[in-house]
Amino acid sequence: MKDNQPLWLNNAIFYEIYPQSFNDTNGDGIGDFQGIIEKLDYIKELGCNALWINPCFASPFGDAGYDVSDYYLAAPRYGTNEDLKRLFDEAHKRQMHVLLDLVPGHTSVEHKWFKESMKAQKNEFTDRYVWTNSIWEEPQGMGCIRGISDRDGSCAVNFFSHQPALNYGFYKPDPTKPWQQSMDDEGPKATLGELKNIMRFWLGLGCDGFRVDMAGSLVKHDEDSKGTIKLWQNVREFLDNEFPHAAMVSEWGEPNKSLQGGFHMDFLLHFGPSHYNDLFRCEEPYFSGRGKGDVSQFVAKYLHNYEKSEKKGLICIPSGNHDMDRLARHIKGDNLKIAFAFLLSMPGAPFIYYGDEIGMNYVENLVSVEGGYGRTGSRSPMQWDDTLNAGFSLAPQEKLYVKLDDSPDRPTVKAQMADEDSLYNEIKRLIEIRQANKALQSKGEIEFVYAQENEYPFVYKRSADDEAVLVILNPANRAVTFDCNYTLGKAIYCFGGKAEQNGGKITVPACFAGYYKL
């Protein structure tokens, strides 16, 4: 396969937008495409040069848009296809790129494909989804919908019971279960063909690529993901031929597999074996000021993935997203700045979840909205200023998509932009430093220098060409000393004081972050 990684990914810094909660321009309490267009200059001024927009296709919104009812139609609540195209165009005018969120594994039960597949009479959509041959047989280990149509059979679901699984085949079909189709059967091949058509449509309108939801889940009963890797390699070949500069970022959590499949970057997941949340979201997060966390298991797993992905530096570590607690729920005050000094100095493209740049809170005790459940508190409206509804919307408060954080000290963009010592301005500085130093960007290599079990600080070296930077992070509320064979050069970034070197030992103050040339 060709290596057609878009050059812009080398210094990409993504801003994730949950469109429902970002900026409402028509007063209905729900964000929209025009609202994103209005804030492109804000996003660029922060330093982000790329967007990831959560699903914005037509949907009944039983799962916040991850239940698509028409892949070719923008959700009317946000605007039209023309509005979305204008968003692409306006981003490109600012040298920014846009990834759409693609959900290839399942649809909504309201999708016309699924409605056709429910019919007893065979038609072109009969095999678009994973159906058993009998209402009494459920697809093992997948959950199912049944008893809702004349068709005799149960349909596998991917997550919620209203998300029927699309059929890309089984890696090794069970011969005793004739409904298990191979990847080469007509139904799975038609599904894959339609996936390419969807990508072709939006790339043709100007989107720059996709973040792919549950990218590792498409082929069923897939031994070591071999079938799914083969499927994405097929997609990669199609893209190389027709859209060689389209960027592909996977929600997979296994970089060696996703990169082999042709993705350019892979997310570390907040679930599974990555130990990502040892850093931010556990009983004692490493970046908490209490200084009782452990970074060692995260580093061990990261190194494992890094080596298996051939040190390509394409593992993405997000500040958060719509599926997990807000960073500020567990990390407080200046420790958020130390956390971002980490996030913005690691390999791979950083992803900043809207509002994390001002330390937005997780809103506690909310009733679930559109399948959010415990995630709903991380999806509250963006807090722009001190006007009505924090500048998010002119709708009555009870019409807002999710309840606004009503804390009297809630952060706002306006207040933080005016405060030189704010989290917002610290992140802006960190982004400027990353962009000015190639060693700190996506493809710079990493070497972990000090990452001991239950110890502080966390130290690593980033390098690219003849440039090297030592990153020292001490979130703990105490000064710490560590052994180091490197001699510190010029400090290109310091927060919380400065490092003192005495021979082979370096001491740093409490709540400290520093980047030093080597």
Secondary structure by P-SEA (a helix, b strand, c coil): ccccccccccbbbbbbbcccccccccccccccaaaaaaaaaaaaaacccbbbbcccccccccccccccccccccccccccaaaaaaaaaaaaaacbbbbccccccccccccaaaaaaaccccccccccccccccccccccccccccccccccbbbbbccccccccccccccccccccccccccccaaaaaaaaaaaaaaaaaaaacccccccccccccccccccaaaaaaaaaaaaaaaaaccccbbbbbccccaaaaaaacccccccccccccccccccccccccccccccccaaaaaaaaaaaaaaacccccbbbbcccccccccccccccaaaaaaaaaaaacccbbbbccccccccccccccccccccccccccccccccccccccccccccccccccccccccccccaaaaaaccccaaaaaaaaaaaaaacccccccbbbbbccccccccccccccccccbbbbbbbbcccbbbbbbbccccccccccccbbbbbcccbbbbcccccccccc
